[in-house]
Amino acid sequence: MGDGWGMRKMWVGAGVAVALGMGFVMLLVVGVYLVAGNLAGGAGGEAKKLAKGSVPAVYQPIVQKWGNLCPAINPALLAAQLYQESGFDPKARSAAAAQGIAQFIPGTWAVHGVDGDGDGDRDVWDPEDAIPSAASYDCSLASYVKSVPGNPTENMLASYNAGPDAVIRYQGVPPYEETRNYVKTITTLEKSFAAPTTRVDPSEQAAGAIAYAQKKLGTPYLWGGNGTADQGGRFDCSGLTKAAYESVGITLPRVANDQYNAGPHPGRDELLPGDLVFFSDDLTNSRAIRHVGIYVGGGYMIDAPRTGAVIRFDPIDTPDYFGATRVTEDGAKALPTTV
């Protein structure tokens, strides 16, 4: 799993469609910040179930089952590790010889690989073995450092990255920048894979992202467009959302299906302006997402729809509506750059 012990590796009324002026945008800006001020500080419970479609459907039952193997892990945490390591690619292979969906190195697999599906072999390339093995390895590490004070999950993750002996020696997460970043990354990504159990707090950057996108209304679509001068300032769907959030200091991945993992997932009845809204022909798999827009309220988004169209307001309530993400700065920073 990499090298050593680790895998390393506002609300707006129905008049949105006709309210295209700056007054509309200012209403959004004021509304979002009022909502942020009124709702900030809400408690968030730790979810044990996976968010809708966050894990490809073929792996979801395995992750849900094995993610409850011991108290130090949960399905969302296990999903975050798999996403960080391979992007759920069972054929992934790293330069450090890490293999499969869980990115085990051969030496670690030889000791910690398990026959998860009971077919008589331990195959690192088979997710039905590799995912249970990742969970089992997590739990073995947690058991090894169970006497160490502090958060058992954080100690387990630190052991996963730096080795359990370091965790025991420092009596908690070691003072290694890489290890502390790893712990923060996985625990942050966990929120993106968990089904929220309480209200998701609003983002203060949302209003700025909307204001940016509103200024681009009427701009022709360009596949692969990032809004650069040589592209005539044109965008595709995820290029627009990336640029909108970049304007308020949040860097998102380039493609829509990775942008889905930039924060927690509010339900349809909990949407706030600035949420990213996603669309897919496969409603069971976030990796199949093909379109994204910025929600502005009243059931509408600003999006760059397709070749031949311009950036515009579109309704979100279509059969291919997948779900939404409330972008957070930490969530965006946690996303891997190699997935």
C-alpha positions in Angstrom: 0.0 0.0 0.0 2.6 2.5 -1.2 5.8 1.8 0.8 6.4 0.7 4.4 3.2 0.2 6.5 1.1 2.7 4.6 -0.9 2.6 1.4 0.7 6.2 1.0 -0.4 7.1 -1.4 -31.4 31.9 -1.0 -33.4 30.2 -1.3 -35.0 31.9 -4.3 -38.6 32.0 -5.7 -39.8 30.5 -8.9 -39.0 33.7 -10.8 -35.3 32.7 -11.3 -35.7 32.0 -15.0 -36.6 35.7 -15.7 -34.6 37.4 -13.0 -31.3 37.7 -14.8 -30.1 41.1 -13.5 -27.6 42.1 -10.9 -30.4 42.6 -8.4 -31.0 38.9 -8.5 -27.4 38.1 -7.9 -27.2 40.5 -5.0 -30.3 38.8 -3.5 -28.4 35.5 -3.7 -25.3 37.0 -2.2 -27.1 38.5 0.7 -29.3 35.4 1.2 -26.4 33.0 1.2 -24.5 34.9 3.8 -27.6 35.3 6.0 -28.2 31.6 5.8 -24.5 31.0 6.6 -24.7 33.3 9.7 -28.0 31.8 10.9 -27.1 28.1 10.5 -23.3 28.0 11.2 -22.3 25.9 14.1 -24.8 23.2 13.7 -23.7 19.8 15.1 -22.8 17.1 12.7 -23.3 13.4 13.6 -20.9 10.7 12.4 -22.7 8.8 9.7 -22.2 5.0 9.3 -23.9 4.7 5.9 -22.6 5.6 2.5 -24.0 8.6 0.6 -26.1 7.8 -2.4 -24.0 6.5 -5.3 -20.7 7.6 -3.7 -19.3 4.1 -4.1 -19.8 2.3 -7.4 -22.8 0.0 -7.0 -20.8 -3.2 -7.6 -18.6 -2.4 -4.6 -21.2 -0.7 -2.3 -22.4 -3.9 -0.4 -18.8 -5.0 0.2 -17.8 -1.6 1.5 -20.9 -1.3 3.7 -20.4 -4.8 5.2 -16.7 -4.7 5.8 -16.6 -1.1 6.8 -18.3 -2.2 10.0 -15.7 -4.8 10.8 -14.4 -3.0 13.9 -15.2 0.2 15.8 -12.2 2.1 14.5 -13.6 2.2 10.9 -16.9 2.7 9.2 -18.1 2.3 5.6 -17.5 6.0 4.7 -13.9 5.9 6.0 -13.1 2.7 4.1 -14.6 4.2 1.0 -12.4 7.3 1.5 -9.3 5.2 1.7 -10.2 3.2 -1.5 -11.0 6.4 -3.4 -7.7 8.1 -2.2 -5.7 5.0 -3.2 -7.2 4.0 -6.6 -10.3 5.9 -7.4 -12.1 2.5 -7.1 -10.0 1.1 -10.0 -9.4 -2.6 -9.4 -6.6 -2.6 -12.0 -4.7 0.3 -10.5 -0.9 -0.2 -10.2 1.5 2.3 -8.8 5.2 3.0 -9.5 5.9 1.6 -6.0 4.4 -1.7 -7.1 1.1 -1.2 -5.1 -1.6 -3.2 -6.6 -5.4 -3.2 -7.0 -8.3 -1.3 -5.7 -6.7 -1.1 -2.2 -3.1 -0.6 -3.4 -1.4 -3.3 -1.4 2.3 -3.8 -1.9 3.2 -7.5 -2.3 4.9 -7.8 1.1 1.9 -6.3 3.0 -0.6 -8.4 0.9 1.4 -11.6 1.8 0.8 -11.0 5.5 -2.6 -9.2 5.5 -4.5 -10.3 2.5 -7.6 -12.3 3.2 -10.0 -14.5 1.2 -12.9 -12.1 1.5 -15.3 -14.0 -0.9 -14.4 -17.5 0.4 -13.5 -18.9 -3.0 -10.2 -20.4 -1.7 -7.7 -17.9 -2.9 -6.5 -14.4 -2.0 -6.3 -12.2 -5.1 -5.1 -8.7 -4.7 -6.7 -7.8 -8.0 -10.1 -9.0 -6.9 -12.1 -6.3 -5.0 -14.0 -9.0 -3.2 -10.7 -10.0 -1.5 -8.9 -6.6 -1.6 -11.7 -4.5 0.1 -12.1 -7.0 3.0 -8.3 -7.1 3.3 -8.1 -3.3 3.6 -10.8 -3.4 6.3 -9.1 -6.3 8.1 -5.7 -4.5 7.9 -7.2 -1.3 9.4 -8.7 -3.3 12.2 -5.4 -5.2 12.9 -3.6 -1.8 13.1 -6.3 -0.5 15.4 -6.0 -3.5 17.7 -2.2 -3.1 17.8 -2.4 0.5 19.0 -5.5 0.1 21.1 -3.7 1.1 24.3 -2.5 4.4 22.9 -4.5 7.4 24.2 -6.5 9.6 21.8 -8.9 9.0 18.9 -8.7 5.3 17.9 -9.5 6.0 14.3 -6.9 8.7 14.0 -4.3 6.4 15.6 -5.3 3.6 13.2 -4.8 5.9 10.2 -1.5 7.2 11.5 -0.4 3.5 11.9 -1.5 2.8 8.4 0.7 5.6 7.1 3.7 5.7 9.5 3.6 2.3 11.2 2.1 1.3 14.5 5.4 1.5 16.3 5.6 5.2 15.6 2.2 5.7 17.0 3.1 3.8 20.1 6.4 5.7 20.5 4.7 9.1 20.2 1.6 7.9 22.1 -0.7 9.2 19.3 -0.4 10.6 15.8 3.3 11.1 15.2 4.6 14.6 14.4 5.3 13.8 10.8 3.8 16.2 8.3 2.9 13.5 5.8 1.2 11.4 8.5 -0.8 14.2 9.9 -1.9 15.3 6.4 -2.9 11.7 5.7 -5.1 11.5 8.8 -6.7 14.8 8.0 -7.2 13.9 4.3 -9.0 10.6 5.0 -11.1 11.9 7.8 -12.1 14.9 5.6 -12.9 12.6 2.6 -15.0 10.4 5.0 -17.5 13.3 5.1 -17.9 13.1 1.3 -18.7 9.4 1.3 -21.0 9.5 4.3 -24.8 10.0 4.1 -25.3 13.1 6.4 -27.3 12.4 9.5 -27.9 16.1 10.3 -28.2 19.4 8.4 -25.1 20.2 6.3 -23.8 23.7 7.2 -23.7 26.3 4.3 -20.6 27.5 2.6 -19.7 31.2 2.9 -17.9 31.0 -0.5 -21.1 30.0 -2.3 -22.3 33.6 -3.0 -19.0 34.5 -4.7 -19.1 31.4 -6.8 -22.6 32.2 -8.0 -21.7 35.8 -8.8 -18.8 34.5 -10.9 -21.0 32.1 -12.9 -23.7 34.8 -13.4 -21.2 37.0 -15.1 -20.6 34.2 -17.6 -24.3 33.9 -18.7 -24.5 33.9 -22.5 -21.0 32.6 -23.0 -20.8 29.9 -25.7 -19.9 26.4 -24.5 -16.5 24.8 -25.3 -15.7 21.2 -24.6 -12.6 21.2 -22.4 -13.0 24.9 -21.9 -11.4 26.5 -18.9 -12.3 30.1 -19.6 -8.7 31.1 -20.7 -8.1 33.9 -23.2 -6.9 31.5 -25.9 -10.3 29.7 -25.6 -12.2 32.9 -25.9 -13.2 32.8 -22.2 -15.4 29.7 -22.9 -16.1 26.8 -20.6 -17.5 23.3 -20.4 -19.6 22.3 -17.4 -16.9 21.4 -14.9 -14.6 24.1 -16.2 -17.2 26.7 -15.2 -17.7 25.2 -11.7 -14.0 24.9 -11.2 -13.4 28.5 -12.2 -16.4 29.8 -10.1 -15.0 28.2 -6.9 -11.4 29.1 -7.8 -12.6 32.8 -7.8 -13.3 32.4 -4.1 -10.1 30.6 -3.3 -11.2 26.9 -3.5 -9.5 24.7 -6.0 -11.7 21.9 -7.4 -10.6 18.9 -9.6 -11.1 19.4 -13.3 -13.7 16.7 -13.9 -17.3 16.5 -12.6 -17.2 13.1 -11.0 -14.3 14.1 -8.8 -15.9 17.5 -7.9 -18.7 15.4 -6.4 -16.3 14.4 -3.6 -15.5 18.0 -2.6 -17.8 18.0 0.4 -20.9 16.5 2.0 -24.1 15.8 0.1 -27.3 17.6 1.1 -30.6 16.2 0.0 -32.8 17.7 -2.7 -35.0 19.4 -0.1 -31.9 20.9 1.6 -30.2 22.5 -1.4 -28.8 26.0 -0.9 -27.5 28.4 -3.6 -23.9 27.6 -4.4 -24.3 23.8 -4.1 -22.9 21.9 -7.0 -25.6 19.7 -8.6 -24.7 16.6 -10.7 -26.3 14.5 -13.4 -25.6 11.0 -14.6 -27.1 8.2 -16.8 -26.2 5.8 -13.9 -27.7 7.0 -10.7 -25.8 4.3 -8.7 -22.3 5.4 -9.4 -20.7 8.8 -8.8 -17.8 7.8 -11.0 -20.3 7.9 -14.0 -21.3 11.5 -13.4 -21.3 13.5 -16.7 -22.6 17.0 -16.0 -22.5 19.6 -13.2 -24.0 23.0 -12.5 -24.2 25.6 -9.7 -27.5 25.7 -7.9 -29.0 29.2 -7.6 -32.4 28.4 -5.9 -35.9 27.9 -7.1 -35.1 24.6 -8.7 -32.6 26.2 -11.2 -28.8 26.1 -11.8 -26.3 28.0 -13.9 -24.5 25.6 -16.2 -22.7 25.2 -19.4 -24.9 22.6 -21.1 -23.4 21.3 -24.3 -21.8 22.2 -27.7 -24.0 24.8 -29.5 -25.5 26.1 -26.3 -24.5 29.0 -24.0 -24.1 29.3 -20.2 -27.6 29.7 -18.9 -30.2 28.9 -16.3 -31.5 25.3 -16.4 -33.9 23.4 -14.2 -32.3 20.7 -12.1 -35.3 18.4 -11.6 -34.7 16.0 -14.5 -34.6 12.2 -14.6 -30.8 12.2 -14.7 -30.4 14.3 -11.5 -27.9 12.5 -9.4 -27.3 14.6 -6.3 -25.5 17.6 -4.9 -22.3 18.6 -3.0 -21.9 21.4 -0.6 -18.3 22.4 -1.4 -15.9 22.9 1.5 -12.4 24.2 1.4 -11.1 21.2 3.4 -13.0 18.8 1.2 -11.6 20.2 -1.9 -8.0 20.2 -0.5 -8.4 16.5 0.5 -9.2 15.3 -3.0 -6.4 13.3 -4.6 -4.8 14.7 -7.7 -4.1 11.3 -9.4 -7.6 9.8 -9.4 
